Amino acid sequence: MSAKLAPFWSELKSALDRIPVGPTNFSTLPRDQFIVHGMLDGTQDWHARLRATLEADAMGWWHRQSVRHGTALTLMGESELLLEIEGQQCNDTIRGRLGPLAQRLDRAIDGFARGADLPAHESSWSIEGITRSFISTLDREAMSSTLIPVLMRHYETQMATILRALVPELLRIIGDGESVVEAFDNPASGHAAGGGGGGGGAGWQPDGGMVESLPANLGGGHGGAAGMEETYGSEHAPSHAGPRVPVEMGSYASVRPETRYRARIHAQLDAWRRRVSSGEGSPRIAPTAMARVINTSEVLTIASVLQGDDPAPFVRALRGEDDRSLPMVIRQELMAAAGQFGFDPQQSSFAEVEEDAVDLVAMLFDGLQRANAFEEPATKMMGKLVVPYVKVAVIDDSLFENRGHPARRLLDALVEACDGNTGDTHASRSMLERASQVVDQVVARFQENMAIFDLAARELQELLDRQRTLAEVTERRITETLQGQERLRQARIAADEAVNSSLEGRKVLPDTFRFLSEYWRNVLVQGWLRFGDRSPRYQAMRAVGDALLQMDADAVALRSRALAASFEHNRAAILEDLRFVGLQGEAAIEALARLAGGLLRADAAPDEAMLSNPPEPLLDELPLHVPDMERRSRGVDSVLVARVRRLRAGQGLRIIEDGAQETMAKIAWVSAITGRILVVNRRGERRMVVRPETMAVLIADGRVLVRSVEPPVDQVMAQVADSLGERRFAQVG
């Protein structure tokens, strides 16, 4: 790819040279020619940069590291915005030129991504991915508004020709995607639900998998969802990696296949509504026999009017402070707004399509509220988004089954930014403030164009990426501190054991014991930490300690010649080792002189002595109140403890707080020395440090749930699907 684009700048320069200078370009054309001439001079560097970018983006996709190019929604400059818009137009044109070949590439990438459990919409092999990589190699600040359209039209022509030759070769390498998609969509292929962890002989798997999620598509036949993902994911799926030009919903709807998920789950939703239809909590307003059905366009207009209103009714429902359920509150608020347009609430009703949309949005937002520790600002943000998401659900039902949907990605990012965020630090307050601003932008600007969700999601993701970097630093510091504490404790235990084993059965002089306990014990601690207990250097230190005890025995037995010879022989080694505990020069000589004086004292009497100040035991750091934890941890099921010991760093957890609120957490570190487990929150802050036995008690009590690390909306939609008896639609793509 990069080799075929090598003559790009020379050909572009020739094209610019052929443009005649006129009254409209006499000032801009020379500047554009100068910019291209500069790029031409650095062709080799640019060629290498393009190759490295294509490779890095491909590897980043393979390792699930989203490579993002671009700038935040509110910080994007004119040239950057123009590049993104022109890039999107180029993608559309290239697709039109390639025709069916582009569709085959989309299917192949989608099939490959399904097989590897990768996000298809972030693929660096797609037309959009290649364009993102190309744009990222450009100096955006240097590009002028007159050069960018010419440059991107040239890229469009070149890339269409290149891809026409390269796509067949790529399809031969990764396959056409049909067999892969069929294998994952066909229950007969052997990919049964939970296939990743099934079988009694495969070993224990906690609910949700070990550390990484099992492939989400191993859930049996997806029915029509695969076709929806193919169209949305290949042509219109927003990417994390670069801004998207707005896509008009008219053209968007015209290329989407028929709506399938509603037909698949409508019966389950209807049954669910009947189950909860008794009493005032009924989620549906029962229409009269002659009720006027409010059509879809009217619902969207009504929702748009309601969109900017006070979200207090939805906030109260989310908090459980309203006697009405959230679906009922949404319907009543929509119907009250409809009254402003002349509809009679007593003689009007919503169509089943809108009824389903309202219920699913309410279940989604209710689930997110219950599953996360939202403070007041976060709950208010969620309340503001209820009506916009009803509009999204009415317009585009793939919100509930397509992981790449921009509105779904925004919710994931918003939950990550707000879950457990109390705003007690500058960084956490800044995150809440920025999240609130992004939500306000969506509420103010969303009509029917999904691009605002894409831009908002990417902006929050950029901030979250920086937060994750800080969280990783915080985790690393906590881990290093705990590791240091445990290694120091273990070194002290080893030093005490070494000294006591040498002292066992011996009587030593007081000054000798004082030297061993005050100095030599610390020498062995430092030797264990620096060199390890099996190193020759550590063994040599222990040998010097044994020599000290032999000198003490010689002093007690009045073997002065042997004492003098041994002292002179070990003197240099003792002084060398004392450096490890900070004794050098005169201080070391003085300590050695006190030892020698004690050995030569005629009135000193030897006595038995042992080190008796062992290190303090390591206690659990547990913020949860669990009665009688110490006794219960001693009697907990040994099988469960063995399973806990198999958990690895990165394993996702859900902690049930004392107030019954769930919070997301993960295992950041498992001690190789003691087996203790460090659990941190999303920001890398320490939540608990516990022994495996304590963790087993928490799991047995249901206070800690072992879960795979999945996007928040995926988790909630899985719960919604379970409650409706239709699991398949929750996670596709």
N, C-alpha and C positions, 0 to 999 in steps of 0.2 A: 504493500500500500504506500508506504513512505517513499519507496524507490520510484514508483510510478508518478508520484507528485513532485519529484526532484526538479523538473523544468518549470514548475508552476510560476515562479516569480519572473523568470526570463520571458515566458510567454505573456504574462500579464504586462510586463514593461513594454513589450512590442505592441500589445493591444492599446495601451495608453499613448504610445508614440504615434499611433495612427489616428488618434482623435484630433481634429483640427481645433486650434485655439479660436474662440469666438468671444463675443461680448458677455456671454453668461459664464464662461469658465476661464477667462484670461488670468484670474488670480488663483483659482483653486487647482487648475490642471497642473501648473508647474510644481505646486506643493505636493500633489498626489504623486507626480512622477518622481519627485525627490524622495518621498517615503518609500516607494517601491524600489527605487535605486538602492536605498540603504538596505532593504531586505534582500535585494539581489546580492549585495556585497557579502552578506552573512548567510548565504544559501546553505553552506555546509553545516553551520551551527543550527540553523532552523531545521534542516533535514534530520540532524541527529536528535534535536529536541522533539520533533514530531514522532520519530520512531520510538523514543523513550516514553513519550506520553501515551502512544497507542499501547505499548507493552504494559506500562504502569496501570492504565485504566483497565486493561484486560485482567491483569493480576489482582487489581483491587476488587473487581467484580467477582472473580473466582473465590477470593478470600472474604467476600461479603463486606468489603470496606468501600463504602460509597464514596466515589471520587467526585467531588463537587467543584465545578468551575462556575464562576459568576459571583454576583454581588447581591446583597440583601435587597429586598423589595424597596425599601425607603432610601437606599444608598446608591442605587444604580444610576450611573452617569448616562448622558445622552448617547455617547458612542457605544457604550456597553449595551444599552437597550436596543439601539439600532442593529447591532451585531446579532443579538438574540432574535429579533424579529426577522431579519434577513435570513438568518440560519434556519428558522422554522419554514420560511417560504421556500428556501432551497430544498429542505427535506421533502416538502409537498411536491415540488417540481420533479425531484429525482424519483420519487415514488411513481409519479405519473409516467415518467419516461421508462422506468423499469417494468411497470405494469405487473403482470402475474409473477415475475421474478422477485419483486419486492415482497409480495404476499408469501411466496415460498420461503424467503429468508425469515420473515416474521414467524412462520410456523416452525421452522427449524430451530430458531432461537428459543421459542416458547417451549418446544419439546425438550431441547437440551437443558433449559433452565429447570423444567419440572423434574427431570431425571436427577439433576444435581442439587435440587432444592435451593435454587438461586432466584433472585427477583428478576424476572424477564425484562421488566421495563427499565432496568438499570444496565442492560447489556451494553458492553462497549463494541459489540459486533454489529449492532443495528445501524441503520442509516442515521438515526438521531445520535447514537453514541459516537460514530465516526465524526460527525459534524461537531459535536461538543469537543472532542479531542483536538480537532483542527482549530477551532476558535480559541481554545485555551492556549495555543502556541503563539497567538498574535499579541502584539503590544497594543492593547485596547486604547490606551491613552494617546498613542501616536496616530491612530486611525482617524481620518476625517470623515465627516458625514457624506462627502461626495465620493470618497474612495470606497467606502464600505459596500454600497450597492454594486459597483463595478467588480470589486474583489469577489463578492459572494456569487455574482452571476458567472464569473470565470470558474470559481470552485464548483458551481452547480454543473456546468458543462463538462469539466474535467472528471468529476466524481461519477457522473452518470455513465460515462464511457468506461471508467476504471471498474466500477461495480458490475457492469454488464459482463465483464470478463472474469472478475474475481468471485462473484456470488456462486456460480456453478461449482467452482473449486472448493469454496467454503462448505457448500451443501454436501459435497462428496466426503468432506472430513467429519462434519458433525451430524450428517444424516438430514433427511428432509423433514424430520419432526413428526411425521404421521405415525410411525410405529411407536415412538416414545409416548405420544399423547394417547394413542389407543391403549397402550399397556397400562397407563395410569388411570384411564377412564373406564377400563373394563374390569369389573370385579373378578372375572374369570382368569385374569392374568396373574392372580395370586397376590396382588397388593390389597390385602384385606385391611380393615380398620385396625389400627394399632399394630400393624405388621412389624413395625420397627422394634417393638419390645416384647412380642409375643413368644409363647413357648416356654414351658417350664424349665427347659434345659438351658435357656439363653442367659440365665442369671437374673438377679433382681433388678428391676427398673422402677424408680419412683414414678409416681403419677406425673406425666408430662415429660419424662425422659431425663437422661443424665446430662447435665451441663448444656448441651445444645439441643434445640428442638428436633424432634423427629420430623421427617418430611411431611409437610402439611397436606400433601396431595395423596397420601396413602390411606384415604378414608373411604375408598369404594367409589362407585360410579358417580360422576358429577353431573351427569345429564347434560343439559344445555349450557352449563356454566363454562365449559371449555371453549365453546364457540364464542361466547361473550368475551372471555379473557383474550382470545386470539385477536379479536377486532380491537377491543379497547387497549390491550397491552401493546399491540404492535404499532398502531397508528396514533392513538390518542393518549396513551398512558403517560402522565407527566413523569419526568425523571428528576431524581434528586440532584442530578449532576449539572443542570443548567436551566436557565429561565425558559419559559415557553411563551410563545405568542398566544394571545387569547383565541380560543376556538369558539366560534359562534354555535350556539346550541342547535340552530336549525340544521346546519350541515352536519353537526355531530350526530344528531338523532337519525339523520337519513342514512348513515352508514352503520349504525348499530343494528344487530340482529333483533328479532322479536324478543320482547321481554319474557324471560323464562322463569326467573326465580319466583316471581309473584304467583305464576300459575302453579309452581311446584309447592309453595308453602301456604297458599291462600287457605286451603282446607284446614291446615294446622292452626293458622292464625284465627280462623273463624271458630274452630273448636275451643281454642284458648279463650276467646272472648265469651263464648257461651259458659265456660267454666267459672268465669269471674263476673258474670253478668247479674248476679243477684245482689240486691242492696244498693246503697248509694255509691259504692265503689265501682259501679259498672263503667268500663272504659269507653263505652259507645253511647252516644245520644240516640235513643230509639226514635226513628222517624215515624211520622203518621202515614197512613195509607196513601194520601195524596201529596206526599212531601215532594218539594222541588229539589232535584239533585243538583248540587253545585258542581259544575264541570271543572276540569283540570285547570284551564286557563284562568277561571275565576278564583280558584283556590290559590293559585300563584299570585294573583293580584292582591287578594286579601292578605296572604302571608307577607307580601312585600310591605303592605301598610303596617302590619303588626310588628315587622322585623325590628324597627328602631324604637319600639315602645319599652316601657319599664319592664325588665325581666323578673321583677319581684315575685309574681305568681309562680313562675317556673322554679325560681330559686327556693321558695318555700316548699314546693312539692319535692324537689330533690333532697332537701334536708329532712323531709318527713314532718314538717311543721304544718302541713295542710291535711285536712281530713280527706281531701280528694286525691286520687292517684294522678300521676303525671299525665297518662293518656287522657284522662278526663279533663284536666286543667288545659291541655293543649286544645282539645276539641271545643271547650267552652270559650276559650280566648279567641279561637278562630271564628267561632259562630258569633261572638259578640262583635268582632270586627266586621263580619259579614253584614250585621245589622246596619252598619254605617253605609253599606252599598244598597240598602233597600231590601235585603233578604229578611224574611220573617224566620227567626230562629226556631219557632214552633212548627213551621211548615217547610223547613229546609233540611237537607241531609247531605252528607258527603258520599261520593261514590266509593265502592269497595276498594278501588285502587288507593284512594286517599286514606281510607280507614286503615288499610294495611301499612301505609307509609307512616301514619301517625303512631300506630302501635309499635312498629319496629324502632322508630327513633326514640320513643319513650323508653322502651326496654333497653336500648343501647345506652342512653344517658343515665337511666336508673342504675344499670349495671356498673358503669364507670364510676358513678358516685359511691356505690357501695364497696367497690373493689379497691378504692384508692383513698389515701388520707388527704382529702381536700380541705384546706383552710377556707375561710370566708371569701377571700378574693377569687380563689379558684372556682368555687361553687358559683359565684356570680358570673364568671366567664362562661361556664357551662350553661347557665341559664340564658345568657345572651345568645348562645348558639343554637338553642333548641329550634326556634322558628326557621333560621336559615337551613338547618339540616332537614327539617320537614320539607322545605322546598327542594333541597338536593334529592331527597328520597322520591319525591313526586316526579322530578325531572329525569333522574338517572338511578334506577334501582340497583345498579352494580355496586353502589356504595356498600352494600351489606355482604358482598361476596368477593370483591376484588381488592386484594391487599394494596395494589398500586393506585387505587382511586385517590385523587388529590385531597378530597375532603376527609377520607379515612386517614391519610398520612398526617393531615393537620391535627386530627384528634389524637393520634398516637403521640405526636410531638408535644401537644398541649398537656397531655396527661404526664408525660415524662418531665416536663418543665414544672408542673405544679404538684405532683404527688409528694406528700411529705414536706413540701416547701413552706416553712413557717416565716420566711423573710427575716430570719434573725441575723443574717450576715449581709454584707454589701452585695456579694455576688448573687445570693438567693433573692434579695429584693430587686436587683436589676433584672433578673430572669422573670420574676413576676410582672414587673412593670412592662417589660418588652412583650411578654405574652399577652398582657391586657391590651397593649396598643395594637398588636396583630389581630386580636379578636375584634376590636373596635373597627379596624379597617375592613375586615370581612363583613361585619354587620352593615357598615355604611356603603360598601361598594358592590356587594353581591346582588346581582339580579338573576341572570340565568347563565352566566358565563363561569365555567369551572376554573378558569385560569387564575382567579384571585386566590383560590384554595391552594393551587400549586405554588404560587409565589409566596403565600403566607407560610405554607409548610416548609418550604426551602429556607425561608428566613429564620424560622424557629430552629430548624435543623442545624443551621450554621452556628447559632448560639449554643445549641445542645452539644455540638461537636466540641466546642471550646470547653463547655462544662465537663464533658466526658474526659477531656485531656486533664483538666484540673482534678477531676475525681480520681483518675488514674494516679496522678501525682500524690494525692492525699492517701489513697490506698497503699501506694508504695511506701510512703513515710510511716504509716501505721504498721504495715507489715514489717518493715525494717526495724522499727522500734520493738515490736513484739519478738521478732527473731533475735534481736540483740539481748533482750531481757531473758529469753529462754536459754540462749547459748551461755550467757553469763551465769545463770543459775545452774545449768548443767556443768559448766566448768568448775564452779565452786563445789558442787557435789562430788565431782571426780577428784578434785584436789583434796577434799576432806577424806574421801575414801583412800586415796593414795597415802596421805600422811598417817591416817589411823591404822592402815594395814601395816605400815612400817613400825608404828609405835606399839602395836599389839604385843603384849607379853614382855615389854621392856620397861625398865626404870631409867629415866633420864634426868639430867641436871636441870634446875629451874631456868637458867639462862639459855640452855639448848632448846628447851620447849618453847620459851618465849621467842627465840629466833625462828623456830619452825612455824609457830602460829602467826607471828606478826609479818614475817618476810617470806619464808619459803612457801607457805601456803599460797600467797599471792603470786609468787613466781610461777608455781604450777598452774594457777588459774590463767595467767597470761600466756603461758606456753600452750595450754589446751586451746585457747581462743585463737592464737596466731598460727600454730603449727598442727594442731590436732593431736588426739591422744595416742595415735599409732605412729606418729612421726619419730624419726631418730632423734630430733632435737628435744622433743618432750621426754623421750626415754632417757636421754642424757641428763636432763634436769632431775628426773627421779633418781638417777644413779648418784648425782651429787648429794641429794637429800639422804640417801642411804649412807653415803660416805660421812655426812655430818653425824649421823647416829653412831657410826663406827668410831668416830673421833670421841664422841661422848663416852662410849664404852671404854676406850683406851684411857680417857681421863679418870674415869671411876676406878679402873684397875691400876692406875698409876704407871701406865706404860708410856712414859714421857717421850721416849725416842720414837716409838711408833706414832704417837700423837703429833709430834713435831713434823715428821716426814709426811704424814697424811695431810696435815694442815697446809704445808708448803705446796704439796702436789695439787691440792684442790683450790688453793687461794685464787688463782686467776679465773677459774671457772665460776667460783662463787661471786666474785666481783662482776664478771660478765653477766651472769644471770640476774644480779640485783639491779642491773640497768632496766630490766623489763618492768620493775615496780617503782621506777623513778629515783632510785638511789645511785648516784654517780659521784665520782671524785671523793671529796672529804666525807660526805655523808655515808657513802658505802664503806669507806675505810673505818669510819667510826663504828658502824654497825658490826663490822667484822671484828674490830678490836674488842667490843663488848662481849661478843661470842667467845673470843680467845680468853678474855679475862675470866669469864664464867667457867670455862673448861679448866683453868689453872687454879681456881679457888679451892683451897684444901678443906675449908669448913663446909662446903656445900654437900648436901645429901641428895642422892637421886631418889625419884619417886615415880610411881605410875601416873601417866597423864594421857588424856585423849581429847581431841577436838570435840566440843559439845555445843556448837552454835550452828546447826544446819540452816540452810536458806528457808525463807518463809514459803509455805505451800502456795501454789497458784490457785487463786480463787476465780470463780465464774464472774464475769461482768454481764449481768442480766438485768435489763430494764423492766422485765415483766415480773408480775407478782405470781409466784407459783408456790403454794403452801407445801411445807415439808419437802423441799427439793432435795436436800442432802440425803435423807433416808430413802426417798424414792429413786434417786439416781443409783444407789447401791443395789436396789432390787429390780431395776428395769430389765426387760427382756433382752437376753444376750444376743439373740438373732437380730433384733432391731438395732442394737449397738453395732453389731458387725456390719449391717447395711449402712449405717450412718458413717462408719469409717471408710466406706467406699466412695462417699461423695467427694467431689473434686472442686478445686477453685473454679469459679465461674458458674456453679450451679445456682439456678434461680430458686428463690424462696418467697413465700408470702407469710408475713408475720401478723398474727391476730393480736392486736393491742388489747390492753386491759379494758378499753371502751368498746371492744368488739369490732373496731375498724381495722381493715386490712391495709397493709403497706407492702410495697415491693422491696425486696432485698436480695442480696446474693452472697454466696460464699466467696470471700476474697482471698483467703489463705487457709491452709491446713498445715499445722505444725508437723514437721517430720520428727521432732523430738518427743513431744507430748501428745500429739494428735488433737490439740485444741483447735477450735474452728473460729475464725474471724468472720463475722457477718457485717456487711456495710449496706448503706442505703444507696439511692441513685447518685448522690453527690459524693460517694466514697467515704462518708462519715461513719464512724464506728457505731454499730447498733448493739452488738454483743460479742463477747469472746467466751466460749463455753467449751467444756469437755464433751467428748462424744456421748457420754452417758447422760449429760444434761440435755443435749440436743435430742436424744432419743426420748426423754421424758416429754419434752415440748412437742415432738411429733406425735407421740402417743396421745397427748392431751388435745391435739388439734390446734395448738397455739402456733405451730409452725407447719406450713404446707410446703412440700417439695414440689416445685414446678419448673418447667423449662422456661427459659427467658424468651418470651414471645411478646410481640406488640400488644399493648393493652386492648385495642379493639378486637384483636383475634381472640383473646381470652374471653372477653365479654360475649362476643358473637357465638363462641362455642357454647357458653352457658345458655344463651338465648335459644340456640339450635336444640340443645338438649331439652329445654323446657317445652319446645314445640314438637319434639320428636322428629326433627329433621336436621341431622347434624351436617349433612353434606354441603349446605350452602354457606357455611360460616367462613371457610377459609379456602379461597381459590386464588391461585396466582402468586 
